[in-house]
Amino acid sequence: MNPFAALIEAMSTKALATLADFVVDAALAAGFAPDKARAFGRLRETYYGKTTFTRKQATALQRAQGFSLDELALIERRLAGVKSAAERWRLRLELLNVEGGYRAIERAARHLIPKEDTPARRQVAFSGSRNGRARITIDTTDRNAADLEHRLRQHIDPTLPAAAQMEEEFWRILDGTTGGVVAAAPRPIVMVPLDAHTRILAGGGDDIELVLTDGTTMTGADYLACAFSDELEVAAFHPEEGAVNLYTTTRLANQKQRDLACMVTPVCAFPGCRHGSYSAEMHHVKAWKHGGETNIGNLAPLCRYHNRVNDDDPWRPKRGRITMIRGAPVWISPHGHHIRNTTRGALDQLFGPR
C-alpha cells in the first residue's frame, strides 16, 4: 500500500481506529492545525470517552464504521448547539444512518437539528490602529447588510478591484457627499407551483422561508410586509430542465434571463461564495468565444472574481469550471468532482434538494 492509499484508509474506512488513541497535545506537537486537533479530540471523547449513554455509544461506534473523519467531525459540529446530551445522542444516531457522503449528511443535519434561538446581536466594533489602518466590524441583520452592499456596488468600475471602491463609497455616504442607503426591496416574483404563495396570501406563511436574489432569506410574513410594485410576475420552473420562462407584462429579454438565472442560483454559483446573484455577472457556461449562446440554459451568475478564474477551455482544466446539470449550475473541480453552492434556489424550493 502506497502512502497516499494509507492516508485515505486512515481518514475514511479505518477512521475510528485511528481515533482510539488520539491525543490532542501530541497532534498539536506534530503540527496539526489547532481546530483540526480539537475536532478529532472531541470525536475521540464521543466514541471512546466515558459516558452514561454506554449503549448508545456502542451503537454509534458500530454505525460510524466506514465514515470519514471529516464526516464524523461535521456531525459533531452540527450537534454542538444541542444542549441535551440525550438529544445529542439521538440525533447523532440518526445522522449515522445517513448514506450518500458528506453533502448528504450536511443536508440531513439542516433538517434534523433545529436552529439555535440565539438573541440577535447588533454592534459596531473597532480594532486598534496598525500601520495607519484599522478595522471596523458591524454586526447587523442580513437585510441591512444586503442593502448596504447593494448601495456600495452601484457605481463601481468593473475593470478595477471592487473592495477599495466600496470602501471609498462608504465614506462618501457618511460625509454626505453622496446619498444614503436605500432599501433594495425584493421584486414580486412568484414561483410556480403557487401553493406556497397562496398560503402566504392567506396569512399562513410564517413557516415558509424564501431565498432572495441577494443571498438573504425572509419568511412569508416578511414577504407580505415589504413594499412591492404593482406588477406581478410569475416564474415557471421544470424539475429537470430548470428555469422555463418568466411571464410578465413587459418583454425585456436580457432582464428576463437575468431574473431567471438569479432565481435558480440566488448567490454566485461557485461553492461557498456568498455574493448575491443580482450584483454578479452573467457567465456563459459554454464560453461566448466558443459559440455559447445568450440563453437561460447557458447562463449562470458568478461574482466578478469567479467569472474570471473559471476555465472557459474545459479541455485545459486549471481552476475548475461551471456546467449545467438538471437546469442548475454546478462547479466541476479540475479533478472532476461535482460541487454545488448550498444556498437553496428556486429549483430546490420547488422540487426538493437536487
C-alpha positions as CSV (number, residue, x, y, z in Angstrom):
1,M,0.0,0.0,0.0
2,N,1.4,3.4,-1.0
3,P,1.5,6.3,1.5
4,F,-1.5,8.1,-0.1
5,A,-3.6,4.9,0.0
6,A,-2.7,4.5,3.6
7,L,-3.8,8.1,4.3
8,I,-7.1,7.6,2.6
9,E,-7.7,4.4,4.6
10,A,-6.8,6.2,7.9
11,M,-9.1,9.1,7.1
12,S,-12.1,7.1,5.9
13,T,-12.5,3.3,6.2
14,K,-10.5,2.9,9.3
15,A,-11.1,6.4,10.8
16,L,-12.4,5.3,14.2
17,A,-9.4,3.0,14.8
18,T,-7.1,6.0,14.4
19,L,-9.1,7.9,17.0
20,A,-8.9,5.3,19.7
21,D,-5.5,6.5,20.9
22,F,-5.7,10.1,19.7
23,V,-4.0,12.7,22.0
24,V,-4.7,16.4,21.2
25,D,-1.3,17.6,22.6
26,A,0.6,15.1,20.6
27,A,-1.2,16.1,17.5
28,L,-0.5,19.8,18.1
29,A,3.2,19.0,18.6
30,A,3.2,17.1,15.4
31,G,1.9,20.2,13.5
32,F,-1.8,19.6,13.3
33,A,-3.9,22.7,12.9
34,P,-5.4,23.6,16.3
35,D,-9.0,23.4,15.1
36,K,-8.5,20.0,13.4
37,A,-6.7,18.6,16.5
38,R,-9.6,19.8,18.8
39,A,-12.2,18.4,16.4
40,F,-10.5,15.0,16.4
41,G,-10.1,15.2,20.2
42,R,-13.9,15.7,20.6
43,L,-14.5,12.7,18.3
44,R,-12.3,10.6,20.5
45,E,-14.2,11.7,23.6
46,T,-17.5,11.0,21.9
47,Y,-16.8,7.5,20.7
48,Y,-14.2,6.2,23.3
49,G,-14.6,8.5,26.3
50,K,-16.7,8.0,29.4
51,T,-20.4,8.5,29.2
52,T,-23.6,7.4,30.9
53,F,-25.1,6.6,27.5
54,T,-22.9,3.5,27.0
55,R,-25.5,1.6,24.9
56,K,-25.9,4.5,22.5
57,Q,-22.2,5.0,22.4
58,A,-21.7,1.3,21.4
59,T,-24.3,1.6,18.7
60,A,-22.8,4.8,17.4
61,L,-19.4,3.2,17.3
62,Q,-20.7,0.4,15.2
63,R,-22.6,2.6,12.8
64,A,-19.7,5.0,12.4
65,Q,-17.5,2.3,10.8
66,G,-16.7,3.5,7.3
67,F,-17.4,7.1,7.8
68,S,-14.6,9.5,7.2
69,L,-13.1,11.7,10.0
70,D,-14.4,14.8,8.2
71,E,-18.0,13.4,8.1
72,L,-17.9,12.5,11.8
73,A,-16.5,15.9,12.6
74,L,-19.3,17.5,10.6
75,I,-21.9,15.6,12.7
76,E,-20.3,16.9,15.9
77,R,-20.2,20.5,14.7
78,R,-23.9,20.3,13.9
79,L,-24.6,18.9,17.3
80,A,-22.6,21.5,19.2
81,G,-25.6,23.7,19.8
82,V,-27.8,21.0,21.2
83,K,-27.8,21.3,25.0
84,S,-29.3,18.0,26.0
85,A,-26.8,15.1,26.0
86,A,-29.7,12.6,25.4
87,E,-30.9,14.6,22.4
88,R,-27.4,14.8,21.0
89,W,-27.1,11.0,21.1
90,R,-30.5,10.6,19.5
91,L,-29.6,13.0,16.7
92,R,-26.1,11.5,16.3
93,L,-27.5,8.0,15.7
94,E,-30.0,9.5,13.2
95,L,-27.2,11.1,11.2
96,L,-25.1,8.0,11.3
97,N,-27.8,6.3,9.4
98,V,-27.5,8.8,6.5
99,E,-26.0,7.4,3.3
100,G,-24.5,9.4,0.4
101,G,-21.4,11.1,1.9
102,Y,-20.6,14.5,3.3
103,R,-23.2,16.6,1.4
104,A,-26.0,14.2,2.2
105,I,-25.1,14.4,5.9
106,E,-25.0,18.2,5.7
107,R,-28.4,18.3,4.2
108,A,-29.9,15.8,6.7
109,A,-28.4,17.8,9.6
110,R,-30.1,21.0,8.4
111,H,-33.5,19.3,8.6
112,L,-32.9,17.3,11.8
113,I,-31.2,19.8,14.0
114,P,-33.2,22.9,15.0
115,K,-31.7,26.3,14.6
116,E,-30.5,27.9,17.8
117,D,-32.7,30.7,19.0
118,T,-29.7,32.9,19.9
119,P,-30.6,36.6,20.7
120,A,-29.9,39.0,17.8
121,R,-26.7,40.9,18.4
122,R,-26.2,44.4,16.9
123,Q,-23.0,46.1,17.5
124,V,-20.1,48.1,15.9
125,A,-16.6,47.2,17.0
126,F,-13.3,49.0,16.3
127,S,-9.8,47.4,16.2
128,G,-6.7,49.2,17.2
129,S,-4.6,51.1,14.7
130,R,-1.9,49.2,12.9
131,N,0.4,50.8,10.3
132,G,-2.2,53.6,9.9
133,R,-5.1,51.2,9.2
134,A,-7.9,50.0,11.5
135,R,-10.8,47.5,11.1
136,I,-14.5,48.3,11.7
137,T,-16.8,45.3,12.3
138,I,-20.6,45.7,12.2
139,D,-23.0,43.0,13.4
140,T,-26.4,43.7,12.0
141,T,-29.3,42.0,10.1
142,D,-28.6,40.3,6.8
143,R,-31.2,42.6,5.3
144,N,-29.3,45.7,6.4
145,A,-26.0,44.2,5.1
146,A,-27.6,43.3,1.8
147,D,-28.9,46.9,1.4
148,L,-25.6,48.4,2.2
149,E,-23.7,46.1,-0.2
150,H,-26.2,46.8,-2.9
151,R,-25.7,50.6,-2.4
152,L,-21.9,50.4,-2.3
153,R,-21.8,48.5,-5.6
154,Q,-23.9,50.9,-7.6
155,H,-21.2,52.9,-9.3
156,I,-18.0,50.7,-9.1
157,D,-15.8,50.4,-12.2
158,P,-15.8,46.7,-13.2
159,T,-12.3,46.9,-14.6
160,L,-10.9,47.7,-11.1
161,P,-11.0,45.8,-7.8
162,A,-14.4,46.3,-6.1
163,A,-13.4,46.3,-2.4
164,A,-11.4,49.5,-2.5
165,Q,-14.0,51.3,-4.4
166,M,-16.7,50.2,-2.0
167,E,-14.6,51.5,1.0
168,E,-14.3,54.9,-0.7
169,E,-18.1,55.0,-1.4
170,F,-18.8,54.1,2.2
171,W,-17.1,57.2,3.5
172,R,-18.7,59.4,0.8
173,I,-22.1,58.2,2.2
174,L,-21.0,59.1,5.7
175,D,-19.7,62.5,5.0
176,G,-22.8,63.4,2.9
177,T,-21.0,63.6,-0.5
178,T,-23.5,61.1,-1.9
179,G,-27.0,59.9,-1.0
180,G,-27.7,57.4,1.8
181,V,-28.6,53.8,1.7
182,V,-32.0,52.9,0.2
183,A,-33.6,49.5,1.0
184,A,-33.4,47.3,-2.0
185,A,-36.9,45.8,-1.8
186,P,-37.2,42.3,-3.4
187,R,-39.2,42.2,-6.6
188,P,-42.6,40.3,-6.5
189,I,-41.5,37.2,-8.4
190,V,-43.9,34.3,-7.7
191,M,-42.5,30.8,-8.5
192,V,-44.8,28.1,-9.9
193,P,-46.3,25.9,-8.3
194,L,-48.2,28.6,-6.4
195,D,-49.1,26.6,-3.2
196,A,-46.6,28.5,-1.0
197,H,-47.6,31.9,-2.4
198,T,-51.3,31.0,-1.8
199,R,-50.5,30.1,1.8
200,I,-48.7,33.4,2.3
201,L,-51.6,35.4,1.0
202,A,-53.9,33.5,3.3
203,G,-51.8,34.5,6.3
204,G,-50.3,31.1,6.9
205,G,-46.8,31.5,5.6
206,D,-44.8,32.3,8.7
207,D,-43.0,29.0,8.4
208,I,-42.1,29.4,4.7
209,E,-38.6,30.5,4.0
210,L,-37.9,32.4,0.8
211,V,-34.5,32.9,-0.7
212,L,-33.8,36.4,-2.3
213,T,-31.6,37.1,-5.2
214,D,-29.2,39.0,-3.0
215,G,-28.5,35.8,-1.0
216,T,-30.6,36.7,2.1
217,T,-33.8,34.9,3.3
218,M,-37.2,36.1,4.5
219,T,-40.3,34.5,6.0
220,G,-43.7,34.6,4.4
221,A,-44.7,37.3,6.9
222,D,-41.7,39.5,5.9
223,Y,-42.7,38.9,2.2
224,L,-46.1,40.4,2.8
225,A,-44.7,43.3,4.8
226,C,-42.4,44.5,2.0
227,A,-43.3,47.4,-0.3
228,F,-43.7,45.7,-3.7
229,S,-44.5,47.3,-7.0
230,D,-47.9,46.8,-8.7
231,E,-46.7,44.5,-11.4
232,L,-47.0,40.8,-10.6
233,E,-44.5,38.3,-12.1
234,V,-44.8,34.6,-12.3
235,A,-41.8,32.4,-12.9
236,A,-42.2,28.8,-14.2
237,F,-39.7,26.0,-13.5
238,H,-39.3,22.4,-14.6
239,P,-37.8,19.9,-12.2
240,E,-35.3,18.6,-14.7
241,E,-34.8,21.4,-17.2
242,G,-34.7,24.3,-14.7
243,A,-36.0,27.8,-15.5
244,V,-38.6,27.7,-18.3
245,N,-39.9,31.3,-18.6
246,L,-40.8,34.4,-16.8
247,Y,-44.2,35.7,-17.7
248,T,-44.7,39.5,-17.2
249,T,-46.4,42.4,-18.9
250,T,-43.1,43.6,-20.4
251,R,-40.7,41.7,-22.7
252,L,-37.2,42.7,-21.7
253,A,-35.3,39.6,-22.8
254,N,-32.0,40.4,-21.2
255,Q,-33.6,41.3,-17.8
256,K,-35.8,38.2,-18.1
257,Q,-32.8,36.0,-18.5
258,R,-31.0,37.6,-15.6
259,D,-34.1,37.3,-13.3
260,L,-34.5,33.6,-14.1
261,A,-30.8,32.8,-13.6
262,C,-30.8,34.7,-10.3
263,M,-33.8,32.7,-9.0
264,V,-32.2,29.4,-9.9
265,T,-29.0,30.5,-8.2
266,P,-29.6,33.3,-5.6
267,V,-25.8,33.7,-5.0
268,C,-22.7,33.2,-7.1
269,A,-22.7,29.6,-8.3
270,F,-19.2,28.9,-7.1
271,P,-19.3,26.7,-4.0
272,G,-19.0,28.7,-0.8
273,C,-19.3,32.1,-2.4
274,R,-21.9,34.4,-0.7
275,H,-22.1,37.3,-3.3
276,G,-25.8,37.9,-4.3
277,S,-26.6,37.0,-7.8
278,Y,-28.1,40.4,-8.7
279,S,-24.7,42.0,-8.1
280,A,-22.9,39.2,-10.0
281,E,-22.0,38.9,-13.7
282,M,-23.9,36.6,-16.1
283,H,-21.5,33.9,-17.0
284,H,-21.8,31.9,-20.3
285,V,-21.4,28.3,-19.3
286,K,-20.3,27.5,-22.8
287,A,-18.0,30.4,-23.5
288,W,-19.1,33.1,-25.9
289,K,-15.8,32.7,-27.8
290,H,-16.6,29.0,-28.3
291,G,-20.1,29.7,-29.7
292,G,-22.0,29.8,-26.4
293,E,-25.4,31.5,-26.8
294,T,-27.0,34.0,-24.5
295,N,-30.0,31.9,-23.4
296,I,-31.2,30.8,-20.0
297,G,-29.8,27.3,-20.4
298,N,-26.3,28.7,-20.8
299,L,-26.3,31.5,-18.2
300,A,-25.2,31.3,-14.5
301,P,-24.5,34.2,-12.1
302,L,-20.8,34.4,-11.0
303,C,-19.2,37.1,-9.0
304,R,-16.5,39.1,-10.8
305,Y,-13.6,37.1,-9.4
306,H,-15.1,33.6,-10.0
307,N,-16.2,34.6,-13.5
308,R,-12.6,35.4,-14.3
309,V,-11.0,32.3,-12.9
310,N,-13.5,29.9,-14.5
311,D,-11.9,27.5,-17.0
312,D,-13.6,28.6,-20.3
313,D,-11.5,26.0,-22.1
314,P,-12.7,22.8,-20.3
315,W,-10.1,20.6,-22.1
316,R,-7.4,22.6,-20.2
317,P,-8.6,22.4,-16.6
318,K,-6.7,24.6,-14.1
319,R,-9.1,26.2,-11.7
320,G,-12.4,24.3,-12.4
321,R,-15.4,25.4,-14.3
322,I,-19.2,25.8,-14.1
323,T,-21.5,23.4,-16.0
324,M,-25.3,23.0,-16.1
325,I,-26.8,19.8,-14.6
326,R,-30.6,19.4,-14.5
327,G,-31.1,23.1,-15.1
328,A,-28.8,24.4,-12.4
329,P,-25.1,25.4,-12.4
330,V,-22.6,23.0,-10.8
331,W,-18.9,23.6,-10.3
332,I,-16.6,20.8,-11.6
333,S,-13.2,20.7,-10.0
334,P,-10.0,20.2,-12.1
335,H,-10.2,16.5,-10.9
336,G,-13.8,16.1,-12.0
337,H,-15.6,16.4,-8.7
338,H,-19.1,18.0,-8.9
339,I,-19.9,20.5,-6.1
340,R,-22.9,22.9,-5.8
341,N,-23.2,26.1,-3.8
342,T,-25.5,25.1,-1.0
343,T,-27.7,28.2,-1.0
344,R,-31.2,27.0,-1.9
345,G,-32.6,28.4,-5.1
346,A,-36.0,28.1,-6.9
347,L,-35.5,24.5,-8.1
348,D,-34.6,23.3,-4.6
349,Q,-37.5,25.2,-3.0
350,L,-40.0,23.8,-5.5
351,F,-38.7,20.3,-6.1
352,G,-36.5,19.4,-3.2
353,P,-32.7,19.1,-2.9
354,R,-31.1,18.4,-6.3
